[in-house]
Amino acid sequence: MNILLVCSAGMSTSILVEKMRTEAANRGLDATIDAIPESRLKEQTNVDVILIGPQVRYLEGKIKSSVSVPVAVIDNMAYGLMKGDQVLDQALGLVQNA
C-alpha cells in the first residue's frame, strides 16, 4: 500500500510519517508512506490513498478532483498529537471503504 501525506512544504508531516512507518512495520504491513508538498502531487503515481495535513485542508476539493484514489484530511487531534497509529488506521479505513 502506498500512502501519501500532503502538506504545504512537505516538512511538517515528517515526524508523523516516521511514526506511521514504525506502526506499519510493527503490524507487519507492507506500506510505503511518504510526505510531499502539494506542489509535487502531480508527479506522484501508484498512490493508494492521500491524506492532507489539517493546515492545508482547503486543498481537499482540489486534490479530490484531480485524483482517483481516496482523499481525506488527517484528523486534527491525531495530527497534533502525532499519533501515527491513528493516522495509519485512517488511511487503511479509507482504502478498505473505497
C-alpha positions in Angstrom: 0.0 0.0 0.0 1.3 3.5 -0.9 0.2 6.2 1.5 0.9 9.8 0.6 0.7 12.7 3.1 0.3 16.2 1.6 1.2 19.4 3.4 2.3 22.9 2.5 6.0 22.3 2.3 6.3 18.5 2.9 8.2 19.1 6.1 5.6 19.3 8.9 4.5 15.8 8.4 7.9 14.1 8.5 7.6 13.2 12.2 4.2 11.7 11.6 5.5 9.7 8.6 8.2 8.1 10.7 5.6 7.2 13.4 3.3 5.7 10.7 6.2 3.7 9.2 7.1 2.3 12.6 3.5 1.4 13.3 3.1 -0.3 9.9 6.3 -2.3 10.5 5.1 -3.3 13.9 1.9 -4.6 12.3 3.7 -6.4 9.5 2.1 -4.2 6.9 3.8 -3.7 3.5 3.4 0.0 3.3 5.2 2.9 1.7 4.5 6.2 3.4 5.8 9.5 2.2 5.1 13.2 2.7 5.3 15.8 -0.1 4.3 19.4 -0.6 1.1 19.9 -2.6 3.1 21.4 -5.5 4.7 17.9 -6.1 1.4 16.0 -6.1 1.1 15.9 -9.9 4.5 14.0 -10.1 3.1 11.1 -8.0 2.0 7.8 -9.4 1.0 4.5 -7.9 -0.7 6.0 -4.8 -3.5 4.2 -2.9 -4.6 6.9 -0.5 -3.8 10.6 0.1 -4.1 12.2 3.5 -3.9 16.0 3.7 -2.4 17.9 6.6 -5.0 19.9 8.6 -3.1 23.1 7.9 -3.9 22.8 4.2 -7.4 21.4 4.5 -8.5 24.0 1.9 -6.8 21.8 -0.8 -9.1 18.8 -0.2 -11.6 19.7 -3.0 -8.8 20.5 -5.5 -6.9 17.2 -4.7 -10.1 15.1 -4.8 -11.0 16.4 -8.2 -7.5 15.7 -9.6 -7.0 12.0 -8.4 -8.9 8.8 -8.5 -7.9 7.5 -5.0 -9.4 8.1 -1.6 -8.5 11.5 -0.1 -9.2 12.9 3.4 -7.9 15.5 5.8 -5.9 14.0 8.7 -7.8 14.0 11.9 -6.8 17.2 13.8 -6.2 15.5 17.2 -4.2 12.6 15.7 -2.1 15.0 13.7 -1.5 17.4 16.7 -0.5 14.5 18.9 1.5 12.8 16.2 -0.5 9.6 16.6 1.0 7.5 13.8 -1.2 4.5 14.7 -4.4 6.5 14.4 -3.4 8.2 11.1 -2.4 4.8 9.7 -5.8 3.4 10.7 -7.5 6.4 9.0 -5.6 5.6 5.7 -6.4 1.9 5.9 -10.1 2.6 6.6 -10.2 4.9 3.5 -8.7 2.2 1.3 -11.0 -0.5 2.7 -14.1 1.6 2.1 -13.2 2.7 -1.4 
